[in-house]
Amino acid sequence: MSLKLSIVIPAYNEEKTIQTVLKAVASVELIGGFEKEIIVVNDCSKDETEAQIFAFKAMNPNVEISYFKHEVNQGKGAALHTGIRRAQGNYVVIQDADLEYDPKEFNILLQPIVDGHADVVYGSRFMGGKAHRILFFWHSIGNKILTFLSNMFSNLNLTDMETCYKLFRIDLIQGLELNEKRFGFEPEVTAKISKIPNIRIYEVGVSYYGRTYAEGKKINWKDGFRAIYCIFRYGLFK
């Protein structure tokens, strides 16, 4: 029996990039005999994101895409909750709709799975020899602080807790009660997944093509403070 990778794509006001991301995801040939399930969750976009998704589906009828839409904007975490609940694959991976991560690197994440070593794989922007766009100094410092604090409570030694690229065995991620509706998803899921007995978590290096705020980046300093709150809340309490 073939295995399936569910690819969850949360989208909010990504009319300029969503078709390019969908094309890249659809064209990837996965290793290990994995098939693909593409799930797009539109978090009540105000632009032409939905129209662009429908146009891609019409031009690519052979690409199976499950589409869901929030009638009210709830945040990236909420969109991920919707996509993860709907996933039917053996594993699920998160793919942002903004071109900051390259879908061709799904296979880097899948390799520890195919080799039988991992249940969860994080794609780190801070290890390995992959390309990285040089952007914001204080963002990089903030990321290191958040990862350090997260590691303190989870007893992990991750280099990039905040990475988008997280791949989970489906029963593990669907078995978690996830609450955070915005960018608090990252520290919450890390804290909760780390508490699963005998969990096998791996980290691999991936490339990163970051965006500026003018290009559509959405995370801000308020999300950083929320992440600190989530690290303490979910790190200290079950």
PyMOL commands that set and color helices and strands:
alter all, ss='L'
color gray80, all
select helices_A, chain A and resi 18-27+49-59+76-86+103-114+137-154+170-174+185-194+221-236
alter helices_A, ss='H'
color red, helices_A
select strands_A, chain A and resi 4-11+35-42+65-69+91-94+120-124+166-169+201-205
alter strands_A, ss='S'
color yellow, strands_A
deselect
rebuild
show_as cartoon
